[in-house]
Amino acid sequence: MEKLIQNNIYRGTVHGYSSEGHGIVRIDGAVVFVSGALDGEDIDLRITKVMKTMAAAEVVTVHSPSAHRVTPQCPHFGYCGGCAMQHMDYAEECSAKGQRVQDALTRLGGLDIQVNELIGAKEPWHYRNKSQHPVSPQGDIGFYQQRTHRVIPIERCLIQSAVSDAVAKAVKQWMSTYKVDGYNERTGKGMIRHVYTRVNQKGECLCCVVANGRKLLKEPELIALIQAAAPSVVGIVLNTNKEDTNVVLGRRYRTLWGQDFLMDSLCGLEFKLSVPSFYQVNRDQAEVLYGKAIELAGLTGTETVLDLYCGTGTITLCLAKHAKHVIGAEIVEAAIADAQENAVRNGVENVEFVCGDASEIAQKFQADGLKPDVITVDPPRKGLAPEVIDAIVQMAPEKVVYVSCDPATLGRDVKRFAEQGYTATQVTAVDMFPRTHHVETVILLSQQKCEMIINNDSN
């Protein structure tokens, strides 16, 4: 590998994308990840960081622009860490994400597959139904700069809802008027840490102010400002987080006004969402994803299903429409409480919910001799722990339906399953997070060893 020099300018051609959407350029054997570069472009690049086996760079000049290059609609693109792909059209974004899934399953999972397309979103803008605006010590509200905790003031985000932006602006006005400080991560001083909102399909909003204390200055005035800025707000909640942590939410909640939950509909069911409850941030694409998961499960109404990482019971209750009995497991107590209420609300009686760590629950069920016909998993980005995979295999379900938000950990886990006799038979990628580098995948693992079938559905 050539010794690249920081700040030097080099010329090269982009061949593909990294997992974070950066263009990949090879310079005399050295791999360089170039932010803002598109596949096929001939560019001049400036090295911004040199590491042991790779380097990072930025575009200086594009000598042959890609036909997929577009002008980013957001003026903060390239600085804000929220989006990664606004410099390319949506068709190229979908292609890049499909290739990312393919590379992960081929290189990490050892599968001989070809993923040509993924299911794209009908609306790639303003799709997020949850926002978490960090607050700076100076009272700026926006989003973090890439790879930092420096807050970039942003009043309008093109992937968030307008009501979330309005709530954040109202909180900022209240802080400025009444001299309320933002939280300082370095000193642990200051009051307001985050402005957190949820928005449902109707446009109703649940607002949560995350603070370094149990009481706020001028609470009635804060309520009035939020109500005026966002008339669709149905509840305002104070969350207390006094810990030295990057975790957004603390454990203590107090309702300042209205209700402490939000209702939303998904797949023909009604769901109650408290502030900490897990819920997919893109409702429309969640229906696509869950529909695909149910299709792959191939339920006939006679099966027992175990749903690990069930959250508020969204997939669980959807599966219950097609199965004999479904058990949902989740570690967040508030989510389990919501899931149980959601089951009652929707008149679903063939489900039960268990609270606990997925590893411990899976091992307990395996030890108790539970033999589900199908197991579904929707783990966090870190994927499945080896002991979870081992316990799943010991329960010997006919099918495992794996919903993944990270292709790399999915590839790793699929390989672990394959080593214990479970072969991937169908896989579909779904773009849940347009304009970002994230992508969801749903894959069917079966005890029956057969040729890989690729689903190339696309919008």
Residue pairs with C-beta under 8 A, 6 or more apart in sequence:
1 28
1 29
1 30
1 53
2 27
2 28
2 29
2 30
4 10
4 27
4 30
4 32
4 47
4 50
4 55
5 47
5 50
6 47
6 48
6 49
6 50
7 46
7 47
7 48
8 46
8 47
9 44
9 45
9 46
9 47
9 60
10 25
10 27
10 32
10 44
10 45
10 47
10 57
11 42
11 43
11 44
11 45
11 63
12 25
12 26
12 27
12 32
12 42
12 43
12 45
13 25
13 40
13 41
13 42
13 43
14 23
14 24
14 25
14 34
14 37
14 38
14 39
14 40
14 41
14 43
15 24
15 25
15 26
15 39
15 40
16 23
16 24
16 39
16 99
17 23
17 24
17 39
17 96
17 99
17 100
18 24
18 33
19 100
19 407
19 408
19 437
20 33
20 84
20 437
21 84
21 85
21 96
21 437
22 33
22 34
22 35
22 36
22 37
22 56
23 33
23 34
23 35
23 36
23 37
23 38
23 39
23 41
23 43
24 31
24 32
24 33
24 34
25 31
25 32
25 34
25 37
25 43
25 45
25 57
26 32
30 54
30 55
31 53
31 54
31 55
32 45
32 47
32 54
32 55
32 56
32 57
33 54
33 55
33 56
33 57
34 43
34 45
34 56
34 57
34 58
34 59
35 56
35 57
35 58
35 59
35 78
36 58
36 59
36 78
36 87
37 43
37 45
37 59
37 62
38 65
38 66
38 68
38 69
38 87
38 88
38 92
39 66
39 68
39 92
39 96
40 64
40 66
41 62
41 63
41 64
41 65
41 66
41 69
42 62
42 63
42 64
43 59
43 60
43 61
43 62
43 63
44 59
44 60
44 61
44 63
45 57
45 58
45 59
45 60
46 57
46 58
46 60
47 55
47 56
47 57
48 56
48 57
48 58
49 55
49 56
62 69
66 88
66 92
68 88
68 89
68 91
68 92
69 87
69 88
69 89
70 86
70 87
70 88
70 89
71 87
72 78
72 86
72 87
73 86
73 158
74 80
74 83
74 86
74 157
74 158
76 142
76 143
76 152
76 154
77 83
77 86
77 87
79 145
79 146
79 152
80 142
80 143
80 144
80 145
80 146
80 152
80 154
81 143
81 144
81 145
81 146
81 147
81 148
82 143
82 157
82 159
82 436
83 158
83 159
83 435
83 436
84 435
84 436
84 437
85 93
85 96
85 435
85 436
85 437
86 435
88 96
90 120
90 124
90 434
93 124
93 431
93 434
93 435
94 117
94 118
94 120
94 431
94 458
95 117
97 118
97 429
97 431
97 437
97 439
98 115
98 116
98 117
98 118
98 429
99 115
100 407
100 437
100 439
101 115
101 118
101 407
101 427
101 429
101 439
101 441
102 113
102 114
102 115
103 407
104 407
104 408
104 410
104 411
105 111
105 113
105 115
105 407
105 410
105 411
105 414
105 424
105 427
105 443
106 112
106 113
107 411
108 408
108 411
108 412
108 414
108 415
109 410
109 411
109 412
109 414
109 415
109 418
109 424
110 415
110 418
111 414
111 418
111 424
111 452
112 452
113 424
113 427
113 452
113 454
114 454
115 427
115 429
115 454
115 456
116 454
116 456
117 456
117 457
117 458
118 428
118 429
118 430
118 431
118 439
118 458
119 285
119 288
119 292
119 428
119 429
119 430
119 431
119 457
119 458
119 459
120 431
120 434
120 458
120 459
121 127
121 282
121 284
121 285
121 431
121 432
121 434
121 459
122 284
122 459
123 284
124 431
124 434
124 435
125 158
125 159
125 434
125 435
126 158
126 159
126 160
126 161
126 162
127 159
127 281
127 282
127 284
127 285
127 434
128 159
128 160
128 161
128 164
128 281
128 282
129 161
129 198
129 199
129 200
129 264
129 279
129 281
129 282
129 283
130 196
130 197
130 198
130 199
130 279
130 281
131 157
131 160
131 161
131 164
131 168
131 195
131 196
131 197
132 194
132 195
132 196
132 248
133 141
133 142
133 143
133 164
133 168
133 194
133 195
133 196
133 197
134 141
134 142
134 143
134 144
134 149
134 151
134 193
134 194
135 141
135 151
135 171
135 175
135 182
135 183
135 192
135 193
135 194
135 195
136 150
136 151
136 153
136 182
137 181
137 182
137 183
137 184
137 190
138 182
139 172
139 175
139 176
139 180
139 181
139 182
139 192
140 151
140 152
140 153
140 172
140 182
141 151
141 153
141 154
141 168
141 169
141 171
141 172
141 195
142 151
142 152
142 153
142 154
142 155
142 168
143 151
143 152
143 154
143 157
144 150
144 151
144 152
145 151
145 152
149 185
155 165
155 168
155 169
156 162
156 165
157 164
157 165
158 435
159 434
159 435
159 436
161 197
161 199
161 203
161 205
163 197
163 199
163 203
163 205
163 230
163 232
163 233
164 197
164 199
164 205
166 229
166 230
167 195
167 197
167 205
167 207
167 226
167 229
167 230
167 233
168 195
168 197
169 229
170 222
170 225
170 226
170 228
170 229
170 230
171 192
171 195
171 209
171 222
171 225
171 226
173 225
173 229
174 180
174 218
174 221
174 222
174 225
175 181
175 182
175 192
177 221
178 217
178 218
178 221
180 191
180 192
180 216
180 217
180 218
181 189
181 190
181 191
181 192
182 190
182 191
182 192
182 193
183 189
183 190
183 191
183 192
183 193
183 211
183 212
184 190
188 212
188 244
189 212
190 212
191 211
191 212
191 213
191 216
191 217
192 209
192 210
192 211
192 212
193 210
193 211
193 212
193 241
193 248
194 209
194 210
194 248
195 207
195 208
195 209
195 210
196 207
196 208
196 209
196 210
196 239
196 248
196 249
196 275
197 205
197 206
197 207
197 208
198 205
198 206
198 262
198 273
198 275
198 279
199 205
199 206
199 262
200 262
200 263
200 264
200 265
200 273
201 264
201 265
201 283
202 232
203 232
204 232
204 233
204 234
204 262
204 263
205 230
205 232
205 233
205 234
205 262
206 233
206 234
206 235
206 237
206 259
206 260
206 261
206 262
206 273
206 275
207 226
207 230
207 233
207 235
207 236
207 237
208 236
208 237
208 238
208 239
208 249
208 253
208 275
209 216
209 222
209 236
209 237
209 238
209 239
209 256
210 239
210 241
210 248
210 249
210 250
211 238
211 239
211 240
211 241
212 240
212 241
212 242
213 240
213 242
214 238
214 240
214 252
214 254
215 238
216 222
216 238
216 256
219 238
219 256
222 236
222 256
223 236
223 256
223 257
226 233
226 236
227 233
227 257
233 258
234 258
234 259
234 262
235 255
235 257
235 258
235 259
235 260
235 261
235 262
236 255
236 256
236 257
236 258
237 253
237 254
237 255
237 256
237 260
237 275
238 253
238 254
238 255
238 256
239 249
239 250
239 252
239 253
239 275
240 250
240 251
240 252
240 253
240 254
241 247
241 248
241 249
241 250
242 250
243 250
249 275
249 276
253 260
253 275
260 274
260 275
261 272
261 273
261 274
261 338
262 272
262 273
263 270
263 271
263 272
263 273
264 270
264 271
264 273
264 279
264 283
265 271
266 283
266 286
266 287
266 290
266 314
266 318
267 287
267 290
267 291
267 314
267 318
269 314
269 317
269 318
269 342
269 346
269 348
270 342
270 345
270 346
271 279
271 312
271 313
271 314
271 338
271 342
272 312
272 338
272 341
272 342
272 345
273 279
273 312
273 338
274 334
274 335
274 337
274 338
276 332
276 334
276 335
277 311
277 312
277 332
277 334
277 335
277 338
278 311
278 312
278 330
278 332
278 335
279 311
279 312
279 314
280 286
280 289
280 314
280 432
281 432
281 433
282 432
282 433
282 434
285 430
285 431
285 432
285 440
286 314
286 432
288 430
289 403
289 430
289 432
289 440
289 442
290 314
290 315
290 318
292 428
292 430
292 442
292 455
293 315
293 376
293 401
293 403
293 442
294 318
294 319
294 322
296 399
296 401
296 426
296 428
296 442
296 443
296 444
297 305
297 319
297 322
297 374
297 376
297 399
297 401
297 444
298 399
299 305
299 319
299 322
299 323
299 374
300 322
301 322
301 323
301 324
302 323
302 324
302 373
303 323
303 324
303 372
303 373
303 374
304 323
304 324
304 325
304 326
304 327
304 371
304 372
304 373
304 374
305 319
305 323
305 325
305 326
305 327
305 372
305 373
305 374
305 375
305 376
306 326
306 327
306 329
306 365
306 370
306 372
306 374
306 375
306 376
306 395
306 397
307 315
307 316
307 319
307 326
307 327
307 328
307 329
307 375
307 376
307 377
307 378
308 329
308 358
308 361
308 362
308 375
308 376
308 377
308 378
308 379
308 388
309 329
309 330
309 358
309 377
309 378
309 379
309 380
310 316
310 328
310 329
310 330
310 335
310 339
310 353
310 378
311 330
311 332
311 335
311 339
311 378
312 335
312 338
312 339
312 342
313 328
313 338
313 339
313 340
313 342
313 343
313 351
313 353
315 376
315 378
315 403
316 326
316 328
316 339
316 351
316 353
317 326
317 339
317 342
317 343
317 346
317 348
317 351
319 326
319 376
320 326
320 343
320 348
320 350
320 351
321 348
323 350
323 374
324 350
325 350
325 351
325 352
326 350
326 351
326 352
327 351
327 352
327 353
327 354
327 365
327 372
328 336
328 339
328 351
328 352
328 353
328 354
329 353
329 354
329 355
329 356
329 358
329 361
329 362
330 336
330 339
330 353
330 354
330 355
331 355
331 356
331 357
331 358
332 355
333 355
336 353
336 354
336 355
339 353
340 353
343 349
343 351
343 353
354 361
356 364
358 377
358 379
358 384
358 385
358 388
359 385
359 387
359 388
359 391
362 387
362 388
362 391
362 392
362 395
363 387
363 391
365 372
365 391
365 395
366 391
366 392
366 394
366 395
370 395
371 395
371 396
371 397
372 395
372 397
373 397
373 398
373 399
374 397
374 398
374 399
374 400
374 401
375 392
375 395
375 397
375 399
375 400
375 401
376 400
376 401
376 402
376 403
377 384
377 388
377 392
377 400
377 401
377 402
377 403
378 403
378 404
379 388
379 404
379 409
380 405
381 405
381 406
381 409
382 406
382 409
383 404
383 406
383 409
383 410
383 412
383 413
384 409
384 413
384 416
386 416
389 413
389 416
389 417
389 420
390 420
392 400
393 417
393 420
393 421
393 422
396 447
398 446
398 447
399 444
399 445
399 446
399 447
400 417
400 422
400 444
400 445
400 446
401 442
401 443
401 444
401 445
402 410
402 413
402 414
402 441
402 442
402 443
402 444
402 445
403 440
403 441
403 442
404 410
404 413
404 440
404 441
404 442
404 443
405 432
405 438
405 440
407 439
407 441
410 441
410 443
414 424
414 443
414 445
417 424
417 445
418 424
421 447
422 445
422 446
422 447
423 445
423 446
423 447
423 448
423 449
423 450
424 443
424 444
424 445
424 452
425 444
425 445
425 446
425 448
425 450
425 452
425 453
426 443
426 444
426 453
426 454
426 455
427 441
427 442
427 443
427 444
427 452
427 454
427 455
428 441
428 442
428 443
428 455
428 457
429 439
429 440
429 441
430 439
430 440
430 441
430 442
431 439
431 440
432 438
432 439
432 440
433 439
433 440
